[in-house]
Amino acid sequence: MLVITNEDIETFLEMPPCVDALEAAYRDLGNRDAVDIPRQDAVVDNSRPGAVHGFKTMSGSWPAAGLTALRLNSDIVHWPEIDGSPRRVKIPVSQGNRYNGLVLLFSTETGELLAMFNDGYVQKTRVGGSSGVAAKYLARTDSKVLGLIGTGWQATGQIEAMAAVRDLELVKVFSTTPANREAFAERYAAQLGIEVRPVQSPEEAAKDADILASATNSMTPTITPDMMRPGMHITSVRGSEIPLEVLKTVDRLVVNTHDPVAAYAARGWPEEIPEFVNGDYARPDMDVFDITQAAELKSVVAGLAPGRQSDEEVTCFHNYKGLGLQFAAIGSIVYAEAASRQLGLTVEDGFFSQAVHP
């Protein structure tokens, strides 16, 4: 069994092959040749004021790659107000001020545990890569300008994915901290070889954009109806970033999945956290908006539902829920590359199997 770290993964994981793997996995899922098991969260109290312990699991099986993945997170989460808006923030309080997120990769042939690896780089790559797959089917083929709201971890995945599927010439990026957007612009201008321009407002980022992506941890909308224009493709990484007004106005809406996050909260105040109001667990506007009427990405990729139909359409990929199958797709690259490069720590398989019938 191979133990692989973020530091190992960072040396080889690139977006283009991840987009390809995700596209293939989505196609198989749409054709019922793969399996996804929706995310489930346990939410209980924590001794820190305003914080909870969230234990998250999601899984998926991709027979074409011979792999099944289980992703799990053990997080301490709180919701501070930053720049006038509540944000979902994980607190790194494990030993060494670190976070806890793992992917377990199993063989569908033998059932054995093949690898265990950190989910950090894979997480932002699978989210960004899925947005890239959606843009391949929903954004205009001549899209040249990306408007990006956010400069954090998830924003790096979005810009890399959009550059992988479209020949971008300009990225206009906004974040609430000027130094962050300037550093982000400098980094990706050098990395992608295109113009990346820091701008002073979300509206300026959206102006004349062919693709508009929001990648923040905001619990309130970041994309507004007045940012929309004919032919635009819109995407996000959190459900709270795109308001109901936008979802109801776009010409073509595609969602990552119809399956909701199942949240199990202990008795008491954890039920009152923002996630139950306008976050991963619930959105009040969804009571009057049937998200199941929108096509799922798997159906679009499999050819069972249409993608963009004209240059004038406003399309939207509402990437508001993740799939466990995404970790099997990216995991197939991580395991193969780490093994071929002799990276990671090899651990005796006997520690992870047993002679006793379970």
Residue, then its C-alpha position, 0 to 999 in steps of 0.5 A: m500500500l502506498v502512502i502519498t503526500n500533498e508534497d508528492i502530488e504537487t510535483f506531478l499533478e497537472m490540470p489537463p490530464c485531470v480534466d480528461a480523466l474527469e470527463a471520462a468518469y462523468r461519461d461512464l457515470g451518465n451511462r451507468d458504468a460507474v457509481d457515485i455515493p453522495r456526501q454525508d456529514a456528521v455535525v457535532d459540537n466543539s469546545r471552541p465558540g461558534a465552531v463544530h466538528g464536521f466529519k464528511t465522507m463521499s465515495g465512488s467506483w470507476p470500474a474502467a480504472g479498476l478503482t473505488a475511492l473513499r474521501l473523508n474529512s475531519d474538520i473543525v469549522h466556523w463561520p466568521e464575518i469577513d469584509g461584511s460577509p459570513r465565510r465558511v472557514k476550517i480551523p487548522v488545529s491538528q498537531g502542527n496546525r494542520y488539516n485532516g483530509l484523506v482519500l483511500l483508493f481500493s482495487t475493484e479486482t482484489g478489494e485491497l487498499l492500494a493507496m492513501f493520500n492527502d486530499g488537498y491538491v486533489q480537492k481543488t483539482r477535482v472541483g476546478g477540473s469538473s468546472g473545466v469539463a462543464a465549460k468544454y460543453l457549455a462555454r462558447t468555443d471562442s471564449k477568450v476572457l475569463g472573469l474570476i472572483g476569488t484568489g484562494w485555493q479553489a480559484t487556482g483550480q478554476i483558472e487552470a481548468m478554464a485555461a485547459v479547455r479554452d484558449l484564454e487571452l485575458v483573465k480579470v481577477f478580483s478579491t477583497t484584498p488587493a495584495n492577494r489579487e496582485a500576487f495571483a495575477e503575477r503568478y498566473a500571468a507567468q504560469l499560463g503566458i497570458e494577461v492576468r489583470p487584477v481589478q477592483s470590483p466583481e463587476e469589473a471582473a465580469k464586464d465583457a467576460d466570456i466565462l465568469a467564475s466565482a471561487t470563494n468561501s462566501m456564504t452570500p451571493t458573489i454573482t449578481p443578475d446585472m453581471m450577466r450578458p448574452g453568450m456568457h458561461i457562469t460557474s461557481v464552487r459554492g451553492s451560495e455564490i449564485p443567487l436564485e435570480v441568476l439560476k432562474t434567468v440563465d438559458r441553460l442550467v447544468v448541475n453537478t448532481h441532484d443528490p443533496v448533502a445528507a447532514y446529521a446534526a447532534r441535538g442543539w445549536p449545530e442545527e443553527i449554523p449557517e450551513f443549514v440556512n444558506g450553505d452546503y446543507a440547505r438553501p431557502d430559495m431551493d424550496v421554490f426552485d426545483i433543481t432536479q429540472a436542470a440536467e446533471l453534468k454526467s448526462v451532458v457528457a454522456g450525450l443524454a442532455p444537450g450542452r450549449q445550443s447557440d452563441e447567444e445562450v447564457t449557460c451556467f454550471h452550478n457546481y454546488k455539490g461534489l462527487g466521490l467519483q471525482f476522487a477515483a478519477i483523479g486518484s487514478i492519475v495520482y496512484a499511477e504517477a506516484a508508483s511510476r516515479q517511486l514516490g510515497l511511502t510503501v507500507e506492508d499490506g498486512f496492516f490494512s487487511q485481515a485473516v478474520h472474516p469481517 
